[in-house]
Amino acid sequence: MKTSVHPNWYPDAQVTCVCGNTFTVGSTQPVIRVEICAQCHPFYTGQQKLVDTKGQVEKFTRTKAAAQVKQAERVKIMENRASKVQKTQTDKPSLKDLLMQARKTSAS
């Protein structure tokens, strides 16, 4: 094995958790900081705890609310378009009606 390509091994690396728990492990880094350990993880403690470090839950609820507002606006736009189409269809005479009027005027 080459001696200069392998990282340094620290057999007594200190791991520090946010909850205050510390323990030692072997690692290539002398100090490790973690957010969750076995002392505070919900799976090991049996307690339900929300771990949301970047506000992902709030971001999801904001996005969902905005999507619902846009969907409601889209429904209103589609209803307005449908009513306009229906109105224009009733205002204009059909081709059959136009032909009947042309026959009546040419016959008289």
N, C-alpha and C positions, 0 to 999 in steps of 0.2 A: 504494500500500500504506500501511496505517496504521503509524505508527512505534512506538506504545506496546503493541501486542498481541503482537509477536513476541518469542520468548525470545532471550537473549544467545547469541552464537555464539563458542565458544572454539576457534580453529583449532589450538592446541597443547595439547589436553587430555591429561593423563597417565593412562594405563591401567596399573594395577598388578595382577598376578596373585598368587595365593597361593604359587605356586612361586618367585616372586621376579622374574619377567620383567616389564619395563616397556617401554612404547612410547607413541608419541604419535599421536593421531587428532584429527579435528575433531568437536566435540560441543557440546551445550547445557549440559553440566556440566563444571566445570574439572578434577575428579578423579573417576576411575571405578575401582572395585575389583571384580575378577572372580575366580571360583573356578577356571576352566579357560581356558587360552589355547592357541594353536597349539603352544607349546613343550612342554606337558604333556598335551595331549588324546590319548587312546589311538588315535584314528583317524590322527593325524599322526605319532605316535611309533612306532606299530606294536606297542606293549606293551599287554598286557591289564592294566587297572587298574580296581578296583571303586570307583565313585564313589557313595557312599551317605551323604548329608549328614544325613538325618533318621532313620536306623535303619529304613528301609523293609523291608530284607531280613529283619532280625530280627523285625520286627512281622509280616511275612507268615508266617514259620516258626512263630511262636507261635500265630497265628490258625489255621493249618492243623493244628497239633497239637491245639489245643482242639477243633476241629471233628471230628477223628478220635475223640477221647475221647467227645464227645457222641454221635457216630454209634454207637459201640460200646454206650453206655448205652441208646440208643434201641432197638437190636437186642435187648438183654436184656429191656427192658420189653415189646416186642412179643412175644417168645417167652413171657414170663410170662402175658401176656393170652391168647395162643392156647392155652396149656395150661389156663388156667382155663375158657375157653369150652368146650374139648373135655371137660374134667372135668364141667362142669355139664350138657353135652349127654348124657353117658353116664349120669349119676345120675338124671336125670328120665325117666320113661317117656313115650313118644310118645303122641299123641292116639289113634292106632290101638290101642295097648296099653290105654289107659284105656277105650275103647269096648268092647273084647273083654272086659275084666273086668266092666264094667257089664252086658253081656249074660249073662255067666255067673252073676252074682249075681241078676239078675232071673229067669233061667230056673230057678234052683233053689228 
